[in-house]
Amino acid sequence: MSSIRQIILDTETTGLEPGQGHKIIEIGAIEMIDRRITDNKFHRYINPQREIEEAATEIHGIRNQDLEDHPVFDAIAVELLEFLKGAELIIHNAPFDLGFLNHEFKVFGLGDGVIEQHCQVLDTLMMARHKHPGQKNSLDALCKRYGVDNTQRTLHGALLDAEILADVYLQMTGGQTTLLGESEALIMQSGTMQSSQHKEVKINPQDVKKLNVTKATTEELEQHAKWLALLRKESKDDVVWDKVAGGELEMME
């Protein structure tokens, strides 16, 4: 069985819109092969040659003077693309990072949609919304939900966020992989979300013991109860789980 190579990636930028001339100022990416994080990382600070918006600095803490001695994107473009090629990129809120990466590669001269030409992309925000509809699914919220330590995250940082996201992703998918031998993922290809089945991954029994079992919070239980009440109303109280609870169905195949 061939190995599965994944890259967990995050960026920091001068602002929100590459179409308005905003640029990437930090890239953090870590490699994971067969669900094991390797020592292979890509981390660069980049001189954007433009002002960083104050609102952006408040998020990541990076100022222009911090980047004066760092290379421009063109100087690291080829190295970055070689690192990413052929991997499945795992990104939280992927359209944001993809928009910037594709814009930077286009300005470099490689044309449109460079990332999608060379990589698959898994958006963990879309995955979280699929798994936890109606709940907060920010990276901090997922850390709390899955018991991932993010106490060092007082400011956003690309490499630190990538490392935290790797832990969150493994927790989000660990139970499915362990129990079923496969994991559902939401894959972004050419701007559309598709369902994909990963190949079976062997799990070390010692790793299974480390998996967190997260119980529903009071708020989550209340939201679940409201959702069930809505389903009962829409189905005019003809719902299977009530029949099972009432003993009308003794067996489900």
N, C-alpha and C positions, 0 to 999 in steps of 0.2 A: 504494500500500500504506500502510495506516495505521501510525503509529508505535506502538511498544510501550513503555509507561511502567511502570517498575518502581521500587519503593522498597525500599532495603535498610535494615532497621530493627533496633534493639536497645534494650533497656531495662535499667535498674538499679533495684533495689527494696529495701525495708526488710527483707525476709525472703522466705520461699519460698511462702507460701500466702495468696492474696488472701482466701480464705474465713476466715482467722484475723485479718483486719483489716490485713494488710500492704499497702503502697502502692507506687506507682511514684515514684521520686525523680529519675530522669533518663531522657530519651528522646532518642535520636539516630537520625536518618533522612536518607538521602541519595537523591537522585533519579537514575535512570539511564533514558535514552531511547535505544532502538535500540542497547543495549549500550555506550553512551557516558555516563559520569558527567557530570552538569551541575553548575552552581554553586548549584542550588536545594537547600537543606538545611533541616531542621527540628531544632533542638537546644535543649532546655529542661531546666533543673534545676527540681525541683518540691518544695515544702514539704509533707511528708506529714502534718504535724500529729500525729505519733506517733513513738515512739522507733525508731531504726534498730538492729536486732540487731547485736551485736558481730561475730558470724560473717559477716554481710553486709558490714560495714565492712572486715573483713579482705580481702574479695574486691575491692571497688571503691574503698575508701579514703574514702568520703563519710561525714561525721558530721553530726549534727543542726544544729550551729552553722554549718555551711557552707550550710545551706538556709534560714536564718531570714528572709532578705530576698527569697526567691524566691516566685513565685505558687503557689497551690494548683492541683490538677488542673482544677477547674471553670473556672478563669480561662483555661486554654489549650485546653479540650476542643474548642470549635467550630473554632478555628484548626487544631488537629491533625487533626480529621476532614476538614476541607476539603483539607488537604495530602495525605491518604491516599486520598481518594475516587477510585474508578475505576482505581487502580493494582494491579499484582500485587506483594504484599509478599513480600520475600525475608528469611526469618528463620531463624536457626540454633536448633534446638529450639523450633519455633514454638508448641507448646501452652503453654509457660511464659509467653511474652510475650503471647500471645492471651488467656490466662486473666486476666492483670492488666489488659490494655487493655479487654477486654469488661466486666470487673468495674467498672473506673473509669467507663466510659461508662454502665453501668447505674445506678450510684450517682448519676451526673450527671442521669439521668432519661430516657435514650434507649432503655431496654429491653434485652432479651437479644440476644446475637450481633451486635452492631453492626458489628464488623469484617467478618464473613462476608457481611453485607448489602451492603456497599459495595466489598469487595475480594476478589480471589483471594489465596491464601496459598501460597507455595512454601517448604517446610521443607527447608533444606539439610542438616540432620542426617539426615533420612530419605533424601534423595538420596544422601548420602555412604555411608550404610549399604547402600543398594541397589548402589552402584558398588564399594564396598570392604567386603564382608561379612567379619565376624570380625576387623576391624582397629579401631584407635582412630580415632574420627572427631570428636574435639573440635576446636574452631576452631584451637587451637595445633597439633594433630596434622595437620590439613589444611594449615596454613601450611607445615609442614615437608615434607609430601608434595608440595605443588605449588610449592615454592620462593617463597612469599610472605613478605616481610620483616615480622616482628612484633616486632622488637627493642624497639620503644617500648612494648610491652604488658607493663609490669611489674605494673600493676593493670588490672582491667577498667574500661572506660569506654564508655558507650553510643555516642558518636559515633566514637571510635577503633575500636571493635569493628565498627561498621557499615562503616567504610571498609575495614578488613581483610577483612570478609566479602565486600564487593563484589569485591575482588581475587581471593579464593578462588573465588567463584561464577564469575567470568569464566574462570578457569583450568579449573575443573571442566567447564564447558560449551563452552569455546572450541574444542577439537578437534572435537567433534561438529558444532558449527555450521559450522566452516570446511570440513570434509570432506563433510558431508551436506546442508548448506543448511538443517538443522533441528536442533532440540535437544529431547531427551526431558527432561521435568521431572516431579517428583512434586508434585501440587497438592493442597492441603488445602481441601476444601469441606465445610462442615457437619460437621467432625470426621472425615471419611473421606479416605483418600489415593486419588487418581485419576491415571492416566497422561494426560499432555497433550502435544501437539505444538505447539511454538512456530512462528510463521511464519518464513519464510526471512529471514535478516538478512544484509545486505551487509557484508563485512569488508574493510577497507583492507589491501592487501598489506603495507604497512609494519607494521601491527599483528600480522600473522601471524608475522613474524620474531621478535616478542617472546614468543611462546608457548613455555612451558617444556616440554621433553620429559623426563618423570620416569621414571627406570628403577626397576625393582622392587628393593627392598632384599633383603638375605640372608634376613631374617626373613619377608618377604612371599613369597619364592621357596620357603622351607621350608613355609609354610602352604599355598601352592598345591600343592606336591608331596603333602602330606598329604591335601588335598581330592581330588586325582586318584586317590590310592591308595584312598580311600574309595569313589569312583565305580567304580573297577575291581572292588572287592570286591562292591559292590551289583549290578553288571551282570555279575558272574562273568567278568570279564576280556574281555567282548565290547564294546570301546569303539572308536569310530570313529577317534580320533586315533592310536591305536596301529596301526590298519590303514594309515592314511595314512603314518605314519612307517616302517612296514614295506614300503611300496610296493604294498600290496594294492589301494589306491585311487589311481589316477593323476589323476583329475579329479573335482572336486566342482562341481556346478552350483548 
